[in-house]
Amino acid sequence: MNEIIFQNLLSPVVLFFALGLISVWIKSDLKIPSVVGEALSIYLLISIGLKGGLELSHYSLVTLIKPIGGVLFLGFVIPLVVLPILQWMKIDLQNSIGLAAAYGSVSIVTYGAALSFLEHRGESYESFMNALIVIMESPAIILSLFLLRWIEKSKGTAAGASRGLGIMAGDAAFWVKFFDKELLRESLFGKSVLLLLGSLLIGWMSGDNAISVVKPLFIDMYKGVLMVFLLHMGITAGQRLPEVRKHGMKLILFGLFMPLGCGVLGVIIGDVVGLSLGGTALMGVMAGSASYIAAPAALKTSVPEANPSIYLGMALGITFPLNLIIGIPFYFAAAHWVQ
């Protein structure tokens, strides 16, 4: 285990992230323009989606039923575990929902770093895992928003009863609010989900015929672009970390221990659905990561009361570096032990 962590710490992916963090701590003027960071993010989303689609074309739906069921299970269960814990910690409802959505969804960049980790170790994995990460993007976001509406509706019904309001009227208002067009658009067709799903479908429909066109840019250059993006993420995380500290040690501890627990659950599910060692480790990475792209995009308009410095700061400043340094090798070791 110690050897795995040490090797991961010395990988270029982690070292570039560390360089970004150090640049903030020493107050360097190093910056990655936001437009460049946006372009790198788009590249990574397209690359992962395309690779998933190309490999998905080699599998039948029957082969994928269990793995898809596994990621859907994780996407729905994790928010149901996270939300009560945050409420017990006395975190307000809106910020609890924001964190539940972020931690139930996935970090594409953490997943990409895990792919590099497995390739560096020469460990194979099911190529359809790139497709599964797309499927796991939305369930936690949708469920978290549903839980918010349900809790608000419950409180509203209790208050309305004293004013003599009818239950049917309350239920109608609830469902109208839940199926809000803007809410569903942000959850299902936000930038990250649309790029991932669209690229996945393009790769799936094109199949092997597209490899010669896709390989030079989206496969061969992937690791190099990931390093530059992680430099950008290191700078961003370093800037966000002080905002997390303002909210107390309890949130920091949550950001350190919750991902590892969820990751172990992901490893168990990966083993149950019959994945290989590499695939099981990736399932752990998916369950243990936290979204800072898809979830914030939906939360920004759907839960404006939630503080972005909390769910973004936690995902980027605490959980992301934890997974890069300790989480990925920990999930790999857990998968090895389980299997």
Secondary structure as the mmCIF struct_conf table of DSSP 4:
data_model
#
loop_
_struct_conf.conf_type_id
_struct_conf.id
_struct_conf.beg_label_comp_id
_struct_conf.beg_label_asym_id
_struct_conf.beg_label_seq_id
_struct_conf.end_label_comp_id
_struct_conf.end_label_asym_id
_struct_conf.end_label_seq_id
HELX_RH_AL_P HELX_RH_AL_P1 ASN A 2 LEU A 9
TURN_TY1_P TURN_TY1_P1 LEU A 10 LEU A 10
BEND BEND1 SER A 11 SER A 11
HELX_RH_AL_P HELX_RH_AL_P2 PRO A 12 TRP A 25
TURN_TY1_P TURN_TY1_P2 ILE A 26 LYS A 27
HELX_RH_AL_P HELX_RH_AL_P3 SER A 34 LEU A 56
TURN_TY1_P TURN_TY1_P3 SER A 57 HIS A 58
BEND BEND2 TYR A 59 TYR A 59
HELX_RH_AL_P HELX_RH_AL_P4 LEU A 61 TRP A 88
TURN_TY1_P TURN_TY1_P4 MET A 89 LYS A 90
HELX_RH_AL_P HELX_RH_AL_P5 LEU A 93 GLY A 104
BEND BEND3 SER A 105 SER A 105
HELX_RH_AL_P HELX_RH_AL_P6 ILE A 108 ARG A 121
TURN_TY1_P TURN_TY1_P5 GLY A 122 GLY A 122
TURN_TY1_P TURN_TY1_P6 SER A 127 PHE A 128
HELX_RH_AL_P HELX_RH_AL_P7 MET A 129 ILE A 135
TURN_TY1_P TURN_TY1_P7 MET A 136 MET A 136
BEND BEND4 GLU A 137 SER A 138
HELX_RH_AL_P HELX_RH_AL_P8 PRO A 139 SER A 162
TURN_TY1_P TURN_TY1_P8 ARG A 163 GLY A 164
HELX_RH_AL_P HELX_RH_AL_P9 ILE A 167 PHE A 178
TURN_TY1_P TURN_TY1_P9 PHE A 179 PHE A 179
HELX_RH_AL_P HELX_RH_AL_P10 LYS A 181 PHE A 189
BEND BEND5 GLY A 190 GLY A 190
HELX_RH_AL_P HELX_RH_AL_P11 LYS A 191 SER A 206
HELX_RH_3T_P HELX_RH_3T_P1 GLY A 207 ALA A 210
HELX_RH_AL_P HELX_RH_AL_P12 ILE A 211 VAL A 214
HELX_RH_PI_P HELX_RH_PI_P1 LYS A 215 ILE A 219
TURN_TY1_P TURN_TY1_P10 ASP A 220 MET A 221
HELX_RH_AL_P HELX_RH_AL_P13 TYR A 222 ARG A 245
TURN_TY1_P TURN_TY1_P11 LYS A 246 HIS A 247
HELX_RH_AL_P HELX_RH_AL_P14 MET A 249 VAL A 272
TURN_TY1_P TURN_TY1_P12 VAL A 273 GLY A 274
HELX_RH_AL_P HELX_RH_AL_P15 LEU A 277 GLY A 288
BEND BEND6 TYR A 292 ILE A 293
HELX_RH_AL_P HELX_RH_AL_P16 ALA A 294 SER A 302
TURN_TY1_P TURN_TY1_P13 PRO A 304 GLU A 305
BEND BEND7 ALA A 306 ALA A 306
HELX_RH_AL_P HELX_RH_AL_P17 PRO A 308 GLY A 313
HELX_RH_PI_P HELX_RH_PI_P2 MET A 314 THR A 319
HELX_RH_AL_P HELX_RH_AL_P18 PHE A 320 LEU A 322
HELX_RH_PI_P HELX_RH_PI_P3 ASN A 323 GLY A 327
HELX_RH_AL_P HELX_RH_AL_P19 ILE A 328 VAL A 338
#
